[in-house]
Structures are given as C-alpha cells and as structure tokens.
C-alpha cells in the first residue's frame, strides 16, 4: 500500500475557499463563465464579507480534512461593508500565528484580495495554491484531531 504523496500521483489537495459575495465569489463565477480551468477540488463557501469569517471556521475546515484554506475578499478600500476586509486582515494575521503554533504549514492558509473582474487572477491563485499543497503533501490535522477525540 502506497501512502506517500510521491508515490500517489493521483492525490489532489482539498481546498476550502471562503469567498466574499461581492468580489471573490463573483470572480469565481466569472472564471466559470469564461471557461477558465482551476482545481476542481476547491470547495467554495460564500460569505457576505471576508470580515465575517470566524477563525473557528478556518480551524474547523482543517479539522474536517482540508489540506488548505483560501480566503478571498475585496481589495482594501473597496469593501461593500466599509472596513470588513481590514477586519479580515487583522484576524488573518492572528490566525496565521495560531496555526503556526499548532504546526500548520504557513502555505496551507492564504488570503487574497480578488475583485469581481479578476476571474483570471482567481484561476492563477487557486492553481498556484494547489501546486504548493501538492509539494507539501496531505494534511495530517484530521488524523490528529480524530486521535485526540478517541
């Protein structure tokens, strides 16, 4: 039985993506309408604002088996809720430190500002993150959480 990433060429990272309704989610729609291909293993969760993403959502995604978490929001200054993306940035900085303390590789968590017209950029970000995660390998967080719960 082969369980390492190097021996399993078919392994694809699971990415949970929290996207702002007004910008990044619309960019993902644009990418789809434009027939731009990006990793199909990305699961998008639409939120009204990136500032509404609770750090617990991110930790829960990892605990449930996500190999990576991508957060997408409006560019600074363009938030439909005035300062939601700044709130997201503050939380992201804290969750990065917390994740590092828990042994989560920094490449598994990513924040990007992607506007509604940047479907191509969304494609590039998702594909780049997928390639980075392929090099890192599968996350073991779910296994650790399951062991601790026993």
ChimeraX attribute file (.defattr): number of C-alpha atoms within 10 A of each C-alpha:
attribute: neighborCount
match mode: 1-to-1
recipient: residues
	/A:1	4
	/A:2	7
	/A:3	9
	/A:4	11
	/A:5	15
	/A:6	12
	/A:7	10
	/A:8	10
	/A:9	9
	/A:10	8
	/A:11	14
	/A:12	19
	/A:13	25
	/A:14	21
	/A:15	26
	/A:16	22
	/A:17	25
	/A:18	26
	/A:19	28
	/A:20	31
	/A:21	20
	/A:22	21
	/A:23	27
	/A:24	32
	/A:25	27
	/A:26	20
	/A:27	25
	/A:28	25
	/A:29	15
	/A:30	18
	/A:31	21
	/A:32	14
	/A:33	10
	/A:34	11
	/A:35	10
	/A:36	14
	/A:37	13
	/A:38	19
	/A:39	18
	/A:40	13
	/A:41	13
	/A:42	20
	/A:43	15
	/A:44	15
	/A:45	13
	/A:46	17
	/A:47	18
	/A:48	18
	/A:49	25
	/A:50	30
	/A:51	21
	/A:52	14
	/A:53	20
	/A:54	13
	/A:55	15
	/A:56	10
	/A:57	12
	/A:58	22
	/A:59	16
	/A:60	12
	/A:61	18
	/A:62	24
	/A:63	18
	/A:64	13
	/A:65	19
	/A:66	24
	/A:67	27
	/A:68	27
	/A:69	24
	/A:70	22
	/A:71	23
	/A:72	28
	/A:73	31
	/A:74	26
	/A:75	16
	/A:76	13
	/A:77	12
	/A:78	16
	/A:79	20
	/A:80	15
	/A:81	14
	/A:82	10
	/A:83	15
	/A:84	22
	/A:85	25
	/A:86	18
	/A:87	14
	/A:88	22
	/A:89	17
	/A:90	11
	/A:91	15
	/A:92	21
	/A:93	11
	/A:94	12
	/A:95	18
	/A:96	19
	/A:97	13
	/A:98	14
	/A:99	16
	/A:100	11
	/A:101	10
	/A:102	10
	/A:103	10
	/A:104	19
	/A:105	15
	/A:106	12
	/A:107	15
	/A:108	21
	/A:109	22
	/A:110	16
	/A:111	17
	/A:112	17
	/A:113	20
	/A:114	25
	/A:115	23
	/A:116	21
	/A:117	16
	/A:118	18
	/A:119	25
	/A:120	17
	/A:121	18
	/A:122	25
	/A:123	18
	/A:124	16
	/A:125	17
	/A:126	20
	/A:127	17
	/A:128	14
	/A:129	21
	/A:130	24
	/A:131	15
	/A:132	15
	/A:133	21
	/A:134	17
	/A:135	12
	/A:136	15
	/A:137	16
	/A:138	19
	/A:139	20
	/A:140	14
	/A:141	20
	/A:142	17
	/A:143	13
	/A:144	11
	/A:145	14
	/A:146	11
	/A:147	9
	/A:148	8
	/A:149	7
	/A:150	5
